[in-house]
Amino acid sequence: MARNMENLQALKNLIDDDLLMDLEHFQAFKNELVGQITCDSREVNKPLVNGVTLFFALVGQCFDGHNFIGDVFRKNPLAIVASEKDLNLCHTRSIQVKDIQTAMAIVAKKFFKKPDAKLNLIGITGTNGKTTTAYLCRAMLNTVSKAGMLGTIEYDVCGKTRKVSNTTPAAITLFQMLAEAVQNGCRELILEISSHALELKRVYGLEIGVAVFTNLSSEHLDFHGNIDNYFSAKGKLFYGTNGYKPKYSVINIDDVYGRQLFHSLKHNGEMPVSFGFSNDADFKVCNVKKNDIDGTIFEIRTPRQSYEFRSHLFGYYNLLNMAASFTACMMVYEEPKKFIEAIYNFQGVPGRMDKVMLPNGVAVFIDYAHTPDALGTTIETLLSVKQRHLITVFGCGGNRDATKRAPMTRIVNEMSDFAIATSDNPRHELQDNIFKDMERGVVDGSKIIFTKDRREAITKAIQRSRVGDIILIAGKGHETYQLVGDKVFDFDDKKIVKEIGNLC
């Protein structure tokens, strides 16, 4: 990733000495100037006029950057490679580091002139609710300032939006976008921070002003191994393991893991701020006067006073999302009236309880719920407002945590009046094998069918529905594609629901 820089930093000022494995070898080019940094060999340019290219040879799940070092040097003989492997015998222009992810984050931050220090950053982590909370924060902060957002659905740097690669991008991309946000006049930026990003140090050294914990339930165990490791990864955002402790920690104490995190931080002498329905929450959700398909009316009691909110969002989990975002924003600006107005005007998030009314009077909700906890919460919310039957269409992704497939199926089968199990993103797994795992969760075979084709599954749900029914299409939410093998097919649940609904 190239960048025009004035007063380029010497290479020795970019990589910290304690990360270097071979100080003697490093002396050979310690005074080189860096004009480009990247971890993607495809981005390496021809020899630069204003400095060398620093290429980070990362090892991922599907690739090994060391296999592309030859390509890097053919494109740019001035390139320098940073790696955890000893490459001295093969490439004289190589630097061996103890931890390449940490080194890359440190270099990216310095290369882009520490843009995080020029922004009020809100980092949101948790299993569910990150995206809605992020969107709400952006809506509120934009009433008093200029806010951007990097998350699951979009990267918004206060000037243009771009395609999302990961919920939290790699360190080089992250700091480059933060620098772009600063240049565009952004003052606040909200980040969804995944457990992968924390474990892989994509956000190492990031100066977070407000860290938010939404909740924790079983997810990504294929990566973390067990729930304790998953929780430990989330905790890195709050304990300063990433290099900096946040100025404020905002914690959901209704959640078992959230309460554990809250008390652990207090035990360490920190002053976390809590939110939730719990009586001891600092920002307590209370006096819920309305909570139905048309929206909510409720109050949040703060240490100073209570405020009444009206919102188009509904469901108890959305009350928590609104409490999380309001609490976080109040740590940045005390503008409750403007924030209350922003929540009232907020129309929702694409693919998050996204409603489509069909010509036959059936309400269809498209939602991203793809974990047992999220599915259960979403279905419970819809059951509270249904007039007749709830029909759920859902699937489980391939090459992802297989342990959640049976629990997801059991929850849907038990709670829905009827369910259609189908494909999600099978990736490189056979759909039949995914179905086998899901079938272990069936408790009443008369209330569920399995249909491989997702369009056909949605069609069957709509054909089966009658006035007063609710249909939930779960799992893909905002996604407009389906991943099958190495191919990416156009597939937009919301678009397909509208097409089929007009035909039935």
C-alpha positions in Angstrom: 0.0 0.0 0.0 1.8 3.1 -1.3 1.7 6.5 0.2 3.4 9.8 -0.7 5.2 10.9 2.5 7.2 13.9 3.5 10.1 13.4 5.8 10.0 9.6 5.5 10.9 7.7 8.6 14.1 5.7 8.6 13.5 2.0 8.6 15.2 1.7 12.0 12.5 4.0 13.4 9.7 1.9 12.1 10.6 -1.5 13.6 11.2 -1.6 17.3 14.5 -3.1 18.4 12.8 -5.6 20.8 11.0 -7.2 17.8 14.1 -7.8 15.8 15.7 -11.2 15.8 19.0 -10.3 14.1 20.3 -6.8 15.0 23.6 -7.3 13.3 22.0 -8.2 9.9 19.6 -5.3 10.3 22.5 -2.8 10.3 23.0 -3.4 6.5 20.0 -1.4 5.6 18.9 0.4 8.8 19.0 3.8 7.1 16.8 2.8 4.2 13.6 4.9 3.7 10.3 3.2 3.3 8.0 4.3 0.5 5.5 1.4 0.6 4.3 -1.2 3.1 2.1 -4.2 2.2 1.4 -7.8 3.0 -0.1 -8.5 -0.5 2.5 -9.3 -3.1 0.1 -8.1 -5.8 0.4 -4.6 -4.5 4.2 -4.4 -4.8 5.1 -1.7 -7.3 8.1 -1.3 -9.5 11.2 0.3 -7.8 10.1 3.4 -6.0 11.7 6.8 -6.4 11.0 7.7 -2.8 12.1 4.5 -0.9 12.0 0.8 -0.6 9.0 -1.5 -0.3 8.6 -3.3 3.0 6.7 -6.6 2.4 5.4 -8.6 5.4 5.3 -12.3 4.6 2.3 -13.5 6.6 1.1 -17.0 7.0 -2.6 -17.4 6.8 -5.1 -20.3 6.8 -5.1 -20.5 3.0 -1.7 -19.0 2.0 1.9 -18.5 3.1 3.4 -15.1 2.2 6.8 -16.7 2.0 5.8 -18.4 -1.2 5.4 -15.0 -2.9 8.8 -13.5 -1.9 10.3 -14.4 -5.3 7.4 -12.4 -7.0 8.1 -9.5 -4.7 11.8 -9.2 -5.5 11.1 -9.7 -9.3 8.8 -6.7 -9.2 10.9 -4.6 -7.0 14.6 -5.5 -6.4 14.7 -2.8 -3.7 12.1 -4.6 -1.6 12.8 -5.7 1.9 11.0 -8.6 3.5 10.0 -8.9 7.2 9.4 -12.4 8.4 9.4 -14.7 11.4 11.5 -17.1 9.4 15.3 -16.8 9.0 15.6 -15.9 5.3 19.2 -14.7 5.4 20.6 -17.5 3.3 18.0 -17.1 0.5 17.4 -13.3 0.6 19.9 -10.8 1.8 17.3 -8.1 2.0 15.3 -9.7 4.7 14.5 -8.8 8.3 13.6 -11.5 10.9 11.2 -10.4 13.6 9.8 -12.2 16.6 6.2 -11.5 15.9 5.3 -10.4 12.4 1.7 -9.4 13.2 2.9 -7.1 16.0 5.7 -5.7 13.8 3.3 -5.0 11.0 0.8 -3.2 13.2 3.6 -1.1 14.7 5.0 -0.2 11.3 1.6 0.6 9.9 0.8 3.0 12.7 4.1 4.8 12.4 4.0 4.8 8.6 0.6 6.5 8.5 1.7 9.0 11.3 -0.4 7.7 14.1 -3.9 8.6 12.8 -5.6 6.8 15.7 -4.3 9.5 18.1 -6.1 12.1 16.0 -9.5 10.4 16.3 -12.0 9.5 19.1 -12.2 5.8 18.5 -15.1 3.6 19.8 -14.2 -0.1 19.6 -17.1 -2.6 19.8 -16.6 -6.3 20.4 -18.9 -9.2 21.3 -20.7 -12.1 19.6 -23.9 -10.3 18.7 -25.1 -6.7 18.4 -21.8 -5.2 17.2 -23.1 -3.9 13.9 -26.4 -2.4 15.1 -24.5 -0.8 18.0 -21.9 0.6 15.6 -24.6 2.1 13.3 -26.4 3.7 16.2 -23.2 5.2 17.5 -22.4 6.7 14.1 -26.0 8.1 13.8 -25.7 9.7 17.3 -22.2 11.1 16.9 -23.0 12.6 13.5 -25.5 14.9 15.2 -22.6 16.7 17.0 -19.5 15.9 14.9 -18.3 13.9 11.9 -18.1 10.2 12.4 -17.0 7.3 10.3 -17.3 3.5 10.8 -15.5 0.3 9.9 -17.5 -2.9 10.3 -19.2 -5.9 8.9 -21.3 -4.2 6.3 -19.3 -1.2 5.2 -16.1 0.8 5.7 -17.0 4.5 5.9 -14.2 7.0 6.2 -16.2 10.2 6.1 -15.8 10.7 2.4 -16.5 7.4 0.7 -17.5 3.9 1.5 -15.7 0.8 0.3 -16.1 -2.9 0.1 -15.7 -4.9 3.3 -13.0 -7.7 3.4 -13.1 -8.5 7.1 -15.1 -7.1 9.9 -11.9 -5.6 11.1 -9.3 -5.1 8.3 -5.6 -6.1 8.5 -3.4 -3.6 10.3 -2.0 -1.9 7.1 -5.4 -1.4 5.7 -6.8 -0.3 9.0 -4.3 2.4 9.7 -4.4 3.6 6.1 -8.2 4.0 6.4 -7.8 5.8 9.7 -5.4 8.2 8.0 -7.9 8.7 5.2 -10.6 9.4 7.7 -8.5 12.1 9.4 -7.8 13.7 6.0 -11.5 13.7 5.3 -12.2 15.7 8.5 -13.5 12.8 10.5 -13.3 13.3 14.3 -14.9 10.1 15.5 -14.7 6.6 14.2 -16.5 3.5 15.3 -14.8 0.1 14.8 -16.4 -3.4 15.0 -13.5 -5.4 16.5 -13.7 -9.2 16.0 -12.1 -11.8 18.1 -10.0 -12.8 15.1 -8.7 -9.2 14.9 -7.7 -9.2 18.5 -6.0 -12.6 18.4 -4.2 -11.8 15.1 -3.2 -8.3 16.4 -4.8 -6.4 13.6 -5.6 -3.7 16.1 -2.4 -3.9 18.1 -1.3 -0.4 19.3 -4.7 1.1 18.5 -5.6 3.9 20.9 -9.2 3.1 21.7 -11.1 5.8 23.6 -14.2 3.8 24.4 -14.3 0.0 24.3 -17.7 -1.7 24.3 -18.6 -5.3 25.2 -22.0 -6.4 24.0 -22.2 -10.1 25.0 -20.6 -13.5 24.5 -21.9 -16.8 23.3 -20.6 -19.8 21.4 -19.0 -18.7 18.1 -15.8 -19.1 16.2 -14.8 -22.2 18.2 -13.2 -23.6 15.1 -10.7 -20.8 15.4 -10.4 -20.4 19.2 -10.8 -24.0 20.3 -13.1 -23.3 23.3 -15.3 -20.6 24.8 -12.7 -19.6 27.4 -10.1 -18.8 24.6 -12.8 -16.9 22.8 -13.6 -14.8 25.9 -9.9 -14.3 26.5 -9.5 -12.9 23.0 -12.3 -10.4 23.6 -10.8 -9.4 26.9 -7.6 -8.2 25.1 -9.4 -5.0 24.1 -10.1 -4.0 27.7 -7.0 -5.1 29.6 -4.4 -3.3 27.4 -3.0 -6.4 25.9 -3.1 -4.7 22.5 -0.7 -2.0 23.8 -3.2 0.5 25.1 -6.0 0.4 27.7 -9.2 2.2 26.6 -10.1 5.4 28.4 -13.6 4.0 29.1 -14.8 0.4 29.1 -18.6 0.0 28.5 -19.9 -3.4 29.6 -23.2 -5.3 29.3 -23.6 -6.7 32.8 -26.7 -8.6 31.9 -24.4 -11.0 30.1 -22.6 -13.6 32.3 -19.3 -13.0 30.6 -19.9 -9.2 30.6 -20.4 -9.2 34.4 -17.3 -11.3 34.8 -15.3 -8.8 32.7 -16.8 -5.9 34.6 -15.8 -7.2 38.0 -12.4 -8.3 36.8 -11.7 -4.7 35.5 -12.9 -3.2 38.8 -10.6 -5.7 40.7 -7.7 -4.4 38.6 -8.5 -0.8 39.7 -10.3 0.2 36.5 -13.6 2.1 36.5 -15.8 0.4 33.9 -19.2 1.7 33.0 -22.1 -0.8 32.9 -25.4 -1.0 31.0 -28.3 -3.4 31.0 -31.6 -4.2 32.6 -29.9 -5.1 35.9 -30.7 -2.9 38.9 -27.0 -2.2 39.5 -26.3 -1.1 35.9 -24.9 2.5 35.6 -27.1 3.0 32.5 -30.2 1.0 33.3 -32.9 0.1 30.7 -36.3 0.5 32.5 -40.0 1.4 32.2 -40.5 -0.3 28.8 -43.9 1.0 27.8 -44.0 -0.3 24.3 -42.1 -3.1 22.5 -43.7 -4.4 19.4 -43.4 -4.6 15.7 -43.9 -0.9 15.3 -41.2 0.1 17.7 -40.3 0.8 21.4 -40.8 3.3 24.1 -38.5 3.0 27.1 -36.2 4.8 29.5 -32.5 4.7 30.4 -31.7 5.7 33.9 -28.2 7.2 34.1 -26.3 8.2 37.3 -27.6 11.7 36.8 -31.1 11.4 35.5 -33.6 9.3 33.4 -34.3 9.8 29.7 -37.2 8.6 27.6 -36.5 7.0 24.2 -38.7 6.2 21.2 -37.4 4.0 18.5 -38.4 2.1 15.3 -36.4 -0.8 16.5 -38.0 -3.5 18.7 -36.9 -6.5 20.7 -35.2 -6.6 24.1 -31.8 -7.2 22.4 -32.2 -3.9 20.5 -33.0 -2.2 23.8 -29.6 -3.4 24.9 -28.0 -2.2 21.6 -29.5 1.2 22.1 -28.3 1.3 25.7 -24.8 0.2 24.6 -24.5 2.9 21.9 -26.0 5.7 24.1 -23.7 4.9 27.0 -20.6 4.8 24.7 -21.5 8.1 23.0 -22.1 9.8 26.4 -18.5 9.0 27.2 -17.5 11.1 24.2 -20.0 13.9 24.2 -22.7 14.6 26.8 -25.4 15.5 24.3 -28.4 13.4 25.5 -31.1 15.4 23.7 -29.3 15.1 20.3 -28.6 11.4 20.9 -32.3 10.7 21.8 -33.4 12.4 18.6 -30.9 10.4 16.5 -32.2 7.1 18.0 -35.8 8.2 17.1 -34.8 9.0 13.5 -32.8 5.8 13.1 -34.4 3.5 10.6 -32.4 0.3 11.2 -29.5 -1.6 9.7 -29.5 -3.5 6.4 -30.0 -7.2 7.1 -30.7 -6.8 10.8 -34.4 -7.5 11.4 -35.0 -6.0 8.0 -38.7 -6.1 7.3 -40.5 -6.8 4.0 -44.3 -6.8 3.8 -45.6 -9.1 1.1 -48.7 -8.5 -1.0 -50.4 -11.4 0.9 -50.1 -9.6 4.2 -47.2 -11.7 5.5 -44.3 -9.9 7.2 -40.9 -11.3 6.3 -37.8 -10.4 8.4 -34.3 -10.9 7.0 -31.7 -11.2 9.7 -28.0 -12.0 10.1 -28.6 -14.3 13.1 -26.2 -17.3 12.6 -25.4 -18.5 16.1 -27.6 -20.5 18.5 -27.9 -17.5 20.9 -28.7 -15.0 18.1 -31.2 -17.3 16.5 -32.9 -18.0 19.8 -33.1 -14.3 20.7 -34.4 -13.3 17.2 -37.1 -16.0 17.2 -38.2 -15.2 20.8 -38.6 -11.5 19.7 -40.7 -12.5 16.7 -42.8 -14.9 18.7 -43.8 -12.0 21.0 -45.4 -10.1 18.1 -46.7 -12.9 15.8 -50.4 -13.2 15.2 -50.5 -16.7 13.7 -47.5 -18.9 12.7 -43.7 -18.3 12.6 -41.9 -20.0 9.7 -38.1 -19.9 9.8 -35.7 -20.5 6.9 -32.1 -21.0 8.1 -28.8 -22.7 7.3 -25.3 -23.3 8.7 -22.1 -22.2 6.9 -19.5 -24.6 5.6 -15.9 -24.7 6.8 -17.0 -23.0 10.1 -17.7 -24.1 13.6 -19.6 -27.4 13.2 -20.4 -27.7 16.9 -23.2 -25.0 16.6 -25.1 -26.7 13.8 -27.1 -29.2 16.0 -27.9 -26.5 18.7 -29.1 -24.1 16.0 -31.4 -26.7 14.4 -32.8 -27.7 17.8 -33.6 -24.1 18.7 -35.3 -23.4 15.4 -37.2 -26.7 15.4 -38.4 -26.2 19.0 -39.3 -22.5 18.8 -40.7 -22.1 15.2 -44.1 -23.4 14.1 -42.4 -24.7 11.0 -38.8 -24.5 9.7 -37.0 -25.1 6.4 -33.3 -25.9 6.7 -31.3 -24.9 3.7 -27.8 -23.8 2.5 -26.1 -20.8 3.8 -22.5 -20.4 2.5 -21.4 -24.0 2.1 -18.0 -23.0 0.9 -15.9 -26.1 0.3 -18.1 -28.4 2.4 -20.7 -30.8 0.9 -24.2 -29.6 1.8 -25.1 -33.2 2.7 -22.4 -33.3 5.4 -23.6 -30.0 6.8 -27.2 -31.3 6.9 -26.0 -34.4 8.7 -24.6 -32.3 11.5 -27.8 -30.2 11.6 -30.1 -33.3 11.7 -28.7 -34.2 15.1 -30.6 -31.2 16.4 -34.0 -32.2 15.1 -36.5 -32.9 17.9 -39.8 -32.9 15.9 -39.4 -34.1 12.3 -43.0 -33.0 11.5 -42.1 -29.4 11.9 -38.9 -29.2 9.7 -37.9 -30.0 6.1 -34.4 -29.9 4.5 -34.1 -28.2 1.1 -30.6 -27.6 -0.4 -31.6 -24.8 -2.7 -32.0 -21.6 -0.7 -34.2 -19.9 -3.3 -36.5 -22.9 -3.3 -36.5 -22.9 0.5 -37.6 -19.2 0.6 -40.3 -20.0 -2.1 -41.7 -22.8 0.0 -41.9 -20.6 3.1 -43.8 -17.9 1.2 -46.1 -20.4 -0.4 -46.9 -21.9 3.0 -47.6 -18.6 4.7 -51.0 -16.9 5.3 -52.1 -13.5 6.5 -50.8 -12.9 10.1 -47.8 -15.2 9.7 -44.2 -14.1 10.1 -41.3 -15.5 8.1 -37.8 -15.3 9.4 -35.0 -15.7 6.8 -31.9 -16.1 9.0 -28.2 -16.3 8.5 -27.1 -14.1 5.6 -28.7 -10.8 6.4 -27.0 -8.0 4.4 -25.0 -10.4 2.3 -25.7 -10.3 -1.5 -23.8 -13.4 -2.4 -23.5 -17.1 -1.7 -20.1 -18.9 -1.5 -20.1 -22.4 -3.0 -16.7 -23.9 -3.5 -14.4 -21.3 -5.1 -17.4 -19.6 -6.7 -19.3 -16.5 -5.6 -22.9 -16.4 -6.7 -25.3 -13.4 -6.6 -27.8 -14.1 -3.8 -29.7 -11.4 -1.9 -32.3 -12.8 0.5 -34.2 -9.5 0.5 -34.3 -9.2 -3.3 -35.4 -12.8 -3.7 -38.2 -12.4 -1.1 -39.6 -9.4 -3.0 -39.4 -11.3 -6.3 -41.1 -14.4 -5.0 -43.6 -12.5 -3.0 -44.9 -10.6 -6.0 -45.3 -13.9 -7.9 -47.1 -15.9 -5.2 
